């Protein structure tokens, strides 16, 4: 069934997600602050608008894929979007923001008769292009069920709890990803400096307890010195900061997250790596060990 969707934010992730929605024959209107990033979608069947408020008018579902919680709040509540939303419509925030921000947005929209899901994603640009994103949704079960078919054009959608739970699951995901990147970085350096064959090493671990997408995909990027951004270091730091904010609110300590966050910050601030792929934590490890960047065997 065709659904009238407005998508706000067509950056690295939003653009391929929009294409998946168009491929599923949904009626799509798009807006991006830099309109040139949305322009390619016009020839593919999307309608472009100059303002987010214009984009959401008459939409049954509004998807936001924006930088952070402050930007989401600004677009929803300071740009005329909230006033332009139809009663009974659903806002699905697929950005990665703080759980408390998601709950606050849900409350403000509910007062306007608008439903809300927080539904951040994992899988990077490759998953967005392939329609295989892991979508972690928080919100009312009926609202999720009513949106599931649309979400599944972009990936595998699972409701993980009430409002804010999707963002909490995404933060946990990002903690695992960051720590795993650190572990794979150290294993890669260990095997390489010990004279091992990195390609064979990853093949040998395939299917075992230590195997993972991080090992196979990011490990290959480390080997090939390929750090073109699919998931930027700056975004990884933002997510880890949000993990630690949530941990403080819960009164818990997450020492591994704290340590890996500081290493990503060093990569960004001291080594000018903020716009590299997050697998470039390997570059920070090389620097710590006095090694130069180069493709490895």
MARPARO-77758 format. One record per residue (C-alpha): x, y, z; residue in one letter. Coordinates in nm, 3 decimals, decimal comma. Each point is the difference from the previous one (the first is absolute). Example, Ala and Ser with C-alpha at 12.3 -4.5 7.8 and 13.67 -1.06 7.14 Angstrom:
2
(site (1,230 -0,450 0,780) A)
(site (0,137 0,344 -0,066) S)
//
This chain:
297
(site (0,000 0,000 0,000) X)
(site (0,134 0,343 -0,094) X)
(site (0,064 0,233 0,292) X)
(site (0,046 0,377 -0,016) X)
(site (0,337 0,057 0,167) X)
(site (0,209 0,309 0,069) X)
(site (0,369 -0,062 0,064) X)
(site (0,195 0,281 0,167) X)
(site (0,375 -0,043 -0,041) X)
(site (0,162 -0,153 -0,308) X)
(site (0,362 -0,030 0,103) X)
(site (0,221 -0,310 -0,010) X)
(site (-0,274 -0,218 0,147) X)
(site (-0,315 0,187 -0,097) X)
(site (0,069 -0,006 -0,374) X)
(site (0,019 -0,379 -0,041) X)
(site (-0,289 -0,044 0,245) X)
(site (-0,209 0,229 -0,221) X)
(site (0,088 -0,214 -0,300) X)
(site (-0,119 -0,313 0,179) X)
(site (-0,333 0,168 0,072) X)
(site (-0,036 0,109 -0,361) X)
(site (0,085 -0,352 -0,110) X)
(site (-0,288 -0,127 0,213) X)
(site (-0,234 0,236 -0,192) X)
(site (-0,070 0,235 0,289) X)
(site (-0,089 0,360 -0,074) X)
(site (0,298 0,195 0,130) X)
(site (0,066 0,366 0,071) X)
(site (0,350 0,096 0,113) X)
(site (0,169 0,297 0,159) X)
(site (0,362 0,065 0,093) X)
(site (0,162 0,315 0,136) X)
(site (0,249 -0,018 -0,288) X)
(site (-0,242 -0,057 -0,286) X)
(site (0,274 -0,125 -0,234) X)
(site (0,014 -0,321 0,207) X)
(site (-0,369 -0,066 -0,069) X)
(site (0,004 0,105 -0,365) X)
(site (0,098 -0,343 -0,145) X)
(site (-0,323 -0,146 0,140) X)
(site (-0,218 0,228 -0,212) X)
(site (0,077 -0,191 -0,320) X)
(site (-0,073 -0,326 0,185) X)
(site (-0,357 0,095 0,087) X)
(site (0,022 0,198 0,322) X)
(site (-0,149 0,346 0,051) X)
(site (0,242 0,260 0,138) X)
(site (-0,104 0,288 0,223) X)
(site (0,176 0,313 0,121) X)
(site (-0,113 -0,034 0,361) X)
(site (-0,058 -0,290 0,238) X)
(site (-0,345 0,135 0,087) X)
(site (-0,102 -0,018 -0,366) X)
(site (0,135 -0,354 -0,025) X)
(site (-0,210 -0,140 0,286) X)
(site (-0,330 0,154 -0,106) X)
(site (-0,251 -0,283 -0,069) X)
(site (0,260 -0,273 0,071) X)
(site (-0,125 -0,302 0,193) X)
(site (0,355 -0,079 0,116) X)
(site (0,295 0,233 0,057) X)
(site (0,352 -0,144 0,026) X)
(site (0,281 0,207 0,149) X)
(site (0,362 -0,099 -0,067) X)
(site (0,194 0,289 0,149) X)
(site (0,329 0,066 0,176) X)
(site (-0,094 -0,001 0,368) X)
(site (-0,277 0,064 0,251) X)
(site (0,034 0,378 -0,005) X)
(site (-0,034 0,009 -0,378) X)
(site (-0,301 -0,232 0,015) X)
(site (-0,166 0,224 0,261) X)
(site (0,073 0,310 -0,206) X)
(site (-0,143 -0,147 -0,321) X)
(site (-0,310 -0,144 0,171) X)
(site (-0,088 0,287 0,230) X)
(site (0,172 0,316 -0,126) X)
(site (-0,048 -0,017 -0,377) X)
(site (-0,379 -0,032 -0,026) X)
(site (-0,005 -0,379 -0,033) X)
(site (-0,202 -0,068 0,316) X)
(site (-0,269 0,244 -0,109) X)
(site (-0,011 -0,149 -0,353) X)
(site (-0,036 -0,363 0,111) X)
(site (-0,340 -0,162 -0,049) X)
(site (-0,173 -0,137 0,309) X)
(site (0,035 -0,377 0,000) X)
(site (0,324 0,005 -0,198) X)
(site (0,313 -0,174 0,127) X)
(site (0,348 0,145 0,044) X)
(site (0,274 -0,264 -0,015) X)
(site (0,332 0,137 0,119) X)
(site (0,274 -0,219 -0,146) X)
(site (0,277 0,232 0,117) X)
(site (0,225 -0,105 0,288) X)
(site (-0,082 0,220 0,300) X)
(site (-0,027 -0,028 0,378) X)
(site (-0,287 -0,215 0,134) X)
(site (-0,118 0,289 0,218) X)
(site (-0,023 0,222 -0,306) X)
(site (-0,204 -0,264 -0,183) X)
(site (-0,242 -0,026 0,291) X)
(site (-0,033 0,379 0,016) X)
(site (-0,072 0,022 -0,374) X)
(site (-0,260 -0,276 0,030) X)
(site (-0,175 0,189 0,279) X)
(site (-0,009 0,330 -0,188) X)
(site (-0,134 -0,166 -0,316) X)
(site (-0,261 -0,198 0,193) X)
(site (-0,144 0,328 0,127) X)
(site (-0,055 0,093 -0,366) X)
(site (-0,172 -0,330 -0,084) X)
(site (0,308 -0,132 -0,182) X)
(site (0,151 -0,347 0,061) X)
(site (0,373 -0,056 0,043) X)
(site (0,252 -0,280 -0,032) X)
(site (0,371 0,024 0,071) X)
(site (0,155 -0,241 -0,250) X)
(site (0,377 0,044 -0,039) X)
(site (0,189 -0,233 -0,231) X)
(site (0,320 -0,198 -0,026) X)
(site (0,167 -0,131 -0,314) X)
(site (0,165 0,306 -0,149) X)
(site (-0,034 0,124 -0,355) X)
(site (0,038 -0,353 -0,136) X)
(site (-0,300 -0,118 0,199) X)
(site (-0,197 0,307 -0,103) X)
(site (0,072 -0,067 -0,368) X)
(site (-0,085 -0,370 0,026) X)
(site (-0,310 0,050 0,215) X)
(site (0,146 -0,216 0,276) X)
(site (0,021 0,250 0,285) X)
(site (-0,062 -0,115 0,355) X)
(site (-0,282 0,227 0,118) X)
(site (-0,053 0,024 0,376) X)
(site (-0,337 0,155 0,077) X)
(site (-0,139 0,146 0,319) X)
(site (-0,361 0,109 0,045) X)
(site (-0,356 -0,123 0,012) X)
(site (-0,042 -0,354 -0,134) X)
(site (-0,298 0,085 -0,221) X)
(site (0,178 0,301 -0,151) X)
(site (0,298 -0,225 -0,076) X)
(site (-0,222 -0,268 -0,157) X)
(site (-0,163 0,263 -0,220) X)
(site (0,342 0,117 -0,121) X)
(site (0,175 -0,335 -0,029) X)
(site (-0,059 -0,059 -0,373) X)
(site (0,147 0,339 -0,087) X)
(site (0,299 -0,051 0,229) X)
(site (0,072 -0,338 -0,153) X)
(site (0,069 0,166 -0,335) X)
(site (0,320 0,120 0,172) X)
(site (0,090 -0,299 0,214) X)
(site (-0,097 -0,231 0,285) X)
(site (-0,214 0,185 0,252) X)
(site (-0,050 -0,121 0,357) X)
(site (-0,181 0,181 0,281) X)
(site (0,225 -0,014 0,306) X)
(site (-0,223 0,177 0,252) X)
(site (-0,182 0,326 0,081) X)
(site (0,099 0,351 -0,106) X)
(site (0,376 0,052 0,029) X)
(site (0,080 -0,372 -0,010) X)
(site (0,106 0,014 -0,365) X)
(site (0,257 0,266 0,080) X)
(site (0,119 -0,196 0,302) X)
(site (0,051 -0,309 -0,219) X)
(site (0,191 0,210 -0,255) X)
(site (0,228 0,135 0,272) X)
(site (0,071 -0,356 0,113) X)
(site (0,068 -0,091 -0,364) X)
(site (0,244 0,288 -0,038) X)
(site (0,181 -0,098 0,319) X)
(site (0,045 -0,354 -0,134) X)
(site (0,113 0,128 -0,341) X)
(site (0,257 0,241 0,146) X)
(site (0,146 -0,254 0,242) X)
(site (0,010 -0,266 -0,274) X)
(site (0,184 0,238 -0,233) X)
(site (0,258 0,049 0,273) X)
(site (0,038 -0,375 0,046) X)
(site (0,028 -0,068 -0,374) X)
(site (0,255 0,283 -0,034) X)
(site (0,224 -0,157 0,263) X)
(site (-0,041 -0,352 -0,141) X)
(site (0,082 0,129 -0,351) X)
(site (0,317 0,170 0,118) X)
(site (0,103 -0,305 0,205) X)
(site (-0,038 -0,241 -0,292) X)
(site (0,157 0,237 -0,253) X)
(site (0,305 0,083 0,210) X)
(site (0,041 -0,369 0,084) X)
(site (0,026 -0,086 -0,368) X)
(site (-0,345 -0,153 -0,049) X)
(site (-0,215 0,017 -0,312) X)
(site (-0,293 0,227 0,091) X)
(site (-0,232 -0,130 -0,272) X)
(site (0,061 -0,357 0,111) X)
(site (-0,034 0,104 0,365) X)
(site (-0,353 0,134 -0,058) X)
(site (-0,092 -0,309 -0,201) X)
(site (0,127 -0,223 0,280) X)
(site (-0,220 0,178 0,258) X)
(site (-0,311 -0,004 -0,222) X)
(site (-0,285 -0,179 0,175) X)
(site (0,177 -0,011 0,336) X)
(site (-0,081 0,190 0,319) X)
(site (0,229 0,290 -0,097) X)
(site (-0,154 0,043 -0,345) X)
(site (-0,208 0,312 -0,071) X)
(site (-0,088 0,253 -0,266) X)
(site (0,249 0,233 0,169) X)
(site (0,278 -0,258 -0,043) X)
(site (-0,080 -0,084 -0,361) X)
(site (-0,096 0,345 -0,136) X)
(site (0,191 0,243 0,219) X)
(site (0,297 -0,234 0,027) X)
(site (0,032 0,003 -0,377) X)
(site (-0,021 0,380 -0,003) X)
(site (0,282 0,013 0,257) X)
(site (0,209 -0,237 -0,211) X)
(site (-0,058 0,204 -0,317) X)
(site (0,039 0,341 0,168) X)
(site (-0,348 0,085 -0,130) X)
(site (-0,161 0,251 0,234) X)
(site (-0,240 0,182 -0,232) X)
(site (-0,292 0,087 0,227) X)
(site (-0,296 -0,236 0,011) X)
(site (-0,051 0,068 0,371) X)
(site (0,191 0,315 0,102) X)
(site (0,222 0,021 0,308) X)
(site (-0,175 0,323 0,102) X)
(site (-0,336 -0,179 0,004) X)
(site (0,147 -0,291 0,198) X)
(site (0,123 0,247 0,262) X)
(site (-0,344 0,163 0,018) X)
(site (-0,158 -0,340 0,058) X)
(site (0,253 -0,098 0,266) X)
(site (-0,056 0,332 0,176) X)
(site (-0,372 -0,080 0,004) X)
(site (0,074 -0,347 0,141) X)
(site (0,192 0,158 0,287) X)
(site (-0,270 0,261 0,061) X)
(site (-0,259 -0,277 0,029) X)
(site (0,231 -0,203 0,225) X)
(site (0,041 0,294 0,236) X)
(site (-0,377 0,046 0,014) X)
(site (-0,035 -0,369 0,088) X)
(site (0,277 0,022 0,260) X)
(site (0,227 -0,258 -0,164) X)
(site (0,364 -0,004 -0,112) X)
(site (0,103 -0,126 -0,345) X)
(site (0,382 -0,004 0,012) X)
(site (0,055 -0,160 -0,342) X)
(site (-0,222 0,260 -0,166) X)
(site (0,184 0,280 0,180) X)
(site (0,337 -0,130 -0,112) X)
(site (-0,095 -0,057 -0,365) X)
(site (-0,177 0,337 -0,016) X)
(site (0,323 0,174 0,106) X)
(site (0,191 -0,178 -0,275) X)
(site (-0,251 0,109 -0,265) X)
(site (0,028 0,357 0,131) X)
(site (0,378 -0,019 -0,031) X)
(site (-0,040 -0,126 -0,357) X)
(site (-0,224 0,296 -0,082) X)
(site (0,179 0,276 0,189) X)
(site (0,369 -0,092 -0,016) X)
(site (0,010 -0,195 -0,326) X)
(site (-0,265 0,198 -0,194) X)
(site (-0,208 -0,314 -0,055) X)
(site (-0,349 0,125 0,077) X)
(site (-0,121 -0,048 -0,357) X)
(site (0,157 -0,342 -0,049) X)
(site (-0,188 -0,329 0,030) X)
(site (-0,023 -0,124 0,358) X)
(site (0,218 -0,298 -0,094) X)
(site (0,280 0,259 -0,012) X)
(site (0,043 -0,055 0,373) X)
(site (0,271 -0,228 -0,141) X)
(site (0,184 0,317 -0,107) X)
(site (-0,001 0,118 0,361) X)
(site (0,139 -0,338 0,109) X)
(site (0,275 0,019 -0,261) X)
(site (0,093 0,345 0,128) X)
(site (0,010 -0,124 0,360) X)
(site (0,247 -0,267 -0,113) X)
(site (0,213 0,226 -0,218) X)
(site (-0,112 -0,175 -0,319) X)
(site (-0,074 0,174 -0,331) X)
(site (-0,318 -0,042 -0,203) X)
(site (0,026 -0,242 -0,292) X)
(site (-0,190 -0,291 -0,152) X)
(site (0,088 -0,321 0,186) X)
(site (0,061 -0,353 -0,123) X)
//
